């Protein structure tokens, strides 16, 4: 790719500006885009931003890129066109995730417009939620949006399974807190106070203690005790903990990871459109034994890709994004 001879067109800039608002593991933003005029955009995974310890296979990196791909598609729909996506178009080039072209004109649906407007309001939450439960109609809509993109959304079957999953989250978090290498990897993505850094997790987004909720959060400061189990020992699930959900796919290939990211972002934007935020707890999915246990015991026949809690919050803090010019270049003519 060569961005020195020409500049991406207005349409490419517009689409990528929407794409980069997607969530990513520790706000690593592991994506690159290249445009060929305004006819085609290619999406690449930026392996330099993969976390070698937490994500050795690049699964979460590809999921993050899938979320960005969904945003790009939704921006096309907002403009009134159907996106034509060719995933993994070139065998032997695993970093090349998709080629996206403009399809025929088709007016966006009301739901697509609602989700498009929610892009700017969607922020990852770290902490407790308000006690207001999510209505069943909204929960059904979240599941429908997951299925539309090739994923499934599973909720724990009762309090025992919910607490069991929380215990696995805590155990996995403890393993990572006790490993100096993991702690150092996490610290690299914790933005320092007053920084102008355009990636990583800002201080404002880490306002809640990592163990304030029944499911342990990431310890970006390195100050939380490794045995913190504040809510897991409780026999009741507090209303402020939110709704637990596990996003799965039927297989576990790189294409499934890309689908998982699109399914995840469809869920998150539908939720954000209804004033609902998500908190992520994917630590056990980063350790093969824990991930396999969840697969066998909770979602047989499926592969767990994301663990999250969903709920209402008044504390929504966005994380900075790199400018479009940093992630979008012009593709070679060849």
HUDA-V229701 format. One line per field, one symbol per residue. ss: DSSP state (2 for helix, 1 for strand, 0 for the rest). A space follows every 50 residues. Layout:
ss: ???
//
This chain:
ss: 00000000022222222220000022200011111100011111102220 00000000222222222222222222220011111110000000011111 11111000022222222022200100000000000222222222222200 01110002222222222222222222200222222220010000000000 10222200000000000000000000000000000000222011111110 00022222222222222222222000111100222202222222222000 0011111111100000000000022221110000
//
